[in-house]
Amino acid sequence: MTKRRKAQAITVALMAVALGVVASRNAGLSPRSLAELAPSTTPKADPVPQDTIYAMFDAARDGDVKKYLGHYTGQMRTSLEQSAAEQGESAFSKYLKETNAPVKGIAIMEPQPLTDRETKLRVEYVYQDRNEVQVFYLEKQGKDWRIARLDSAERIKTLVPYGTPVQ
């Protein structure tokens, strides 16, 4: 191979790499996001109680009845399944979406272990005009946490309502 051919080959290779970098950045990919796409060799950590609460809210917002019910256990799950059966899955899905639509966000406090298999969490719902707090009791089943019971939601006084402009 002549010097000229080697120079052309190196130039083509460098341009291909540069084009690949530009294309990946335009696609929103970074070295970090590419690494996240690669299969991980580190095992996943066991789920924490907060994961169950967030997943339950996501399922409710999406109206995914099966996933929603999957986050409950015991009498609570039985009661919710009965309610879903009486209303029908599509009506229950609509109910879940409508009930959770006004929630702007949630704040979950640190779990307070009650036993090695039971914990409680204080969850604060943020609405446009108010905040409410509710205590969730979760039980560990295998590696996963399930919601076993709830206290009634209580309205709490907020000093500054959600969405108030900062001055």
N, C-alpha and C positions, 0 to 999 in steps of 0.2 A: 504494500500500500504506500502510495506516495505521500509526501508531506501535505500536499494540498488536499488529498482525500481524507487524511486523518483530521485535518483542521475542519473540513466540512462535516465529518461525522461527529466531532466534539461539538460543533456549533449547533447541529440539528438536535443532539441529545440535550444540550443546555436549553435550547428553545422549547423542547418538549416538556422539560421539568418546569420552566417558567410558565408555560401555558397551563400546565396542570395546577400549579399554585394559584394562578389567577382564577381558573375555573372553580377550584375548590373554595376559594374565598367568596366568589360571587354566589356560590351555592350555600353560603353560610357555614361552611365547614372550616374548622380550625384544627391544628394538630391535636388539641385537647378533645374536640368533639369526635375526631377520627379515632382517637384512643378509646373513647367511650363506646364506639361502635364495635370495637374489637372484643372478642369474647374474653371475659375476665377469668383469671385463674384463682382469684381470691374468693372464698366462699361468702355467700350473703350472710349478713348478721341476722339473728333471729328478730322477728317483728316485735316492735314495742307497742304498748297500748295505744299510743297516739296514732300509729299507722292505721289501726282499726277505725278510729273515729274519722280520720280524713278520708279513708276509703269508703266508709258508709255515707258520708256527705257527698262524695263524688258520685256514688251510685244513685243517691236520691236526686241529685241535680240532673243526672242523665235519665232518670226515670227507669233505671234498670232494676226491676223488682227482684229478680233472682239474686243478683249481687248484693242488693240491699238486705234482703232477708238472710243471706249468708253471713252477715256480720253480727247476727243475734244468736242467742242460745236460750234453752230452757223455756219457761212460761212466756217470756217476752216474745220469743220467736213464734211459739204456738199461737199466741194472740195476734201477732202481725200476719201470720199465714192465714188465719181465719178471716181477718179483715180483708186481706187481698182476695181470698176466695169468694167472699160475699160480694165485694164490689166488682170483681172481675179484674184481670191483670191490667188491661188498658186503662181502666178508671183509676186503679191504685197507682199506676205509673204517672198518670196525670196529676193525681193528688200529691205524690212525692215532688214532682216538678214545681207545682204551684205553691206548695208549702215552703219549699226551699228557695224559690226565686227571690223573695225580698231580703234574704240573708246576704249581706255584703261581705262578710268574712267571719271567721271563728278564731278564737284564741283558746288554746288548750294549756292548762297549767300542768306542772309536773305531777306524775302519778303518785298517789299515796298508797303504798302497799298495805293491804289488810291482812293477807296471809301470803304464803308462797305462791298460791294459785289465784288470788283475787286482789284486785286493786281498784281504787276509785280515782276518777278524773273530774276536775271542774272545767266545764266548757262554757265559754262566753260567746254568745251569738251577737254579732254586730249588725244592726238594722239601720236604715236611714234615720229613723226618728227615736231609736231606743236601743238599749242593750238588754239582753236576758242572760241569765246564768242557769246552768243545769248540771247536776252531778250524775255522772255515768259510773256504773259499777261493772267491771269487766272480769271475766273468768278466763284463765288460760286453759286451752284445750290442745294438747300436743304442743306445737311451737306457736300456735296462733292464739290471739286474744279474741273473745266474743263478748258482746254487750249482753249482760244478764238482766239488768234492771236500770231504771232511771228514777231520779227524783223529779218532782214537778219543776218546771221552769219558773224562775222568778225574775221579775223586771228589776233592773238596778238603775240607779240614778247616774246619769252621765253629765259631766261638766260641759263638754263640748260635743254636740251631735256630729255624727259621721257626715263628712262632706262640707263642713263649715270652712269657708275660706280663711286662710291664715293671714293675719294683718301685721 
